Amino acid sequence: MYKCLICGYLYNSEEGDPLHGIEPNTNFEDIPDSWVCPVCGVSKEHFEKIN
């Protein structure tokens, strides 16, 4: 799971982000660099891996 450092949004690879074109079971590393946090709009570089 990855957490947005700005707003706290949690990206769960099992769920993906279907509303923004990311299918379920998509690893965070496989998401296009153009993807942004669906809550606050920051890029992937503002996420960190959490346990």
C-alpha positions in Angstrom: 0.0 0.0 0.0 1.2 3.5 -0.7 0.2 6.7 1.1 0.0 10.2 -0.2 2.2 12.4 2.0 0.1 15.4 1.3 -3.5 14.3 2.0 -3.2 10.7 3.4 -4.9 9.0 0.5 -4.1 5.3 0.5 -3.5 3.5 -2.8 -4.4 -0.2 -2.5 -3.1 -2.2 -5.5 -5.9 -4.8 -5.1 -8.5 -2.0 -5.6 -6.5 0.1 -8.1 -8.1 3.5 -9.1 -10.7 2.5 -11.7 -12.3 5.9 -11.9 -8.9 7.2 -13.2 -8.1 4.3 -15.5 -6.0 2.2 -13.1 -7.4 -1.4 -13.1 -7.5 -3.5 -9.9 -4.4 -5.5 -9.1 -2.1 -2.8 -10.6 1.1 -2.4 -8.7 2.0 1.2 -7.7 5.2 0.9 -9.7 3.2 0.1 -12.9 1.0 3.1 -12.7 1.8 5.7 -15.4 3.8 8.7 -14.2 1.0 10.9 -15.5 -1.3 9.5 -12.7 -2.0 11.9 -9.8 -3.6 11.4 -6.4 -7.3 11.3 -6.9 -7.9 13.4 -3.8 -5.4 16.2 -3.9 -3.8 16.0 -7.4 -0.1 15.5 -6.5 2.2 13.3 -8.5 3.4 9.8 -7.6 6.6 11.2 -6.2 4.6 12.4 -3.1 3.7 8.9 -2.1 5.6 6.5 0.2 5.3 2.8 0.7 3.7 1.7 4.0 3.2 -1.7 5.5 
